[in-house]
Amino acid sequence: MKHTLRITLGIVLVIIGMIGGLIPIFQGWLFGIPGLIILADYFPPVKRLLNWAKKKAGYNDNDGNNNAE
């Protein structure tokens, strides 16, 4: 049940983010990115997408290692 709720929440956030991308006064990425982060726990292609984005941004993980290297 918990997994179903998290997946549903992730999908809803991504859909709201996509709609927000079409409406000029609404910042869709504020909903889309958290939705993708939630879905990354369950869908490997989404996890690969987030890892790619982290690498491009030069994101540092918790132990101080730079994932971009």
C-alpha positions in Angstrom: 0.0 0.0 0.0 2.8 2.4 0.9 4.5 1.8 -2.5 1.3 2.3 -4.4 0.8 5.7 -2.6 4.3 6.8 -3.3 4.1 5.8 -7.0 0.8 7.5 -7.3 2.1 10.7 -5.7 5.2 10.7 -8.0 3.0 10.3 -11.1 0.6 13.0 -10.0 3.5 15.4 -9.3 5.1 14.7 -12.7 1.7 15.3 -14.4 1.3 18.6 -12.5 4.8 19.5 -13.5 4.1 18.8 -17.2 0.9 20.9 -17.0 2.9 23.6 -15.3 5.4 23.6 -18.1 2.6 24.6 -20.5 1.2 27.4 -18.3 3.5 30.5 -18.3 2.6 31.6 -14.8 3.0 28.2 -13.2 6.4 26.8 -12.3 6.0 23.1 -13.3 9.6 22.1 -12.4 8.7 22.7 -8.7 6.4 19.6 -8.9 8.1 17.6 -11.7 11.5 17.2 -10.1 10.2 15.9 -6.7 7.9 13.6 -8.6 10.9 12.2 -10.6 12.9 11.8 -7.3 10.0 9.8 -5.8 9.6 7.6 -8.9 13.4 7.0 -9.2 13.1 4.5 -6.3 10.8 2.3 -8.3 11.7 2.8 -12.0 15.3 2.3 -13.2 15.0 4.5 -16.3 14.0 7.4 -14.1 16.9 6.7 -11.7 19.3 6.8 -14.7 17.8 10.1 -15.8 18.3 11.6 -12.3 21.9 10.2 -12.1 22.7 11.8 -15.5 21.2 15.1 -14.3 23.2 15.0 -11.1 26.4 14.3 -13.1 25.7 17.2 -15.4 25.1 19.5 -12.4 28.2 18.3 -10.6 26.2 17.2 -7.6 28.1 16.0 -4.5 26.7 13.1 -2.6 26.6 12.8 1.2 30.1 11.4 1.7 31.7 14.3 -0.2 32.5 12.5 -3.4 31.8 14.3 -6.6 29.5 12.1 -8.8 30.6 14.1 -11.8 34.1 12.6 -11.8 
